Amino acid sequence: MSRKYPSRHEFEITLNMIVHTPTGASWLADPGEAEPKVFNAGKLGSVLPNGDEYRGGEVCAMAARILRDRLK
């Protein structure tokens, strides 16, 4: 098992959705809003098939920063 730290390039960012591609975790927010309306944990916190593991709090914190930054 290998603990991984999230990086910005692991996120797909669209107008209203952010997806952490390794885990499939996603955040849906209205355009112009920093707070997500819907959160889907995907495989966040689980050991992935390749042995990687991401801590949920770290991934969620980065997603929150991305949601805020997209409003600038």
Long-range contacts (C-beta under 8 A, 24 or more apart in sequence): 1-47, 1-51, 1-52, 1-53, 2-51, 2-52, 2-53, 3-52, 3-53, 3-54, 3-55, 4-52, 4-53, 4-54, 5-54, 5-58, 6-54, 6-58, 6-59, 6-62, 7-62, 8-62, 8-66, 11-62, 11-63, 11-66, 13-66, 13-70, 18-63, 18-66, 18-67, 20-44, 20-54, 20-59, 20-63, 22-48, 22-52, 22-54, 23-48, 23-54, 23-59, 25-59, 25-60, 25-63, 27-63, 27-67, 29-67, 32-71, 33-67, 34-64, 34-67, 34-68, 34-71, 35-67, 36-63, 36-67
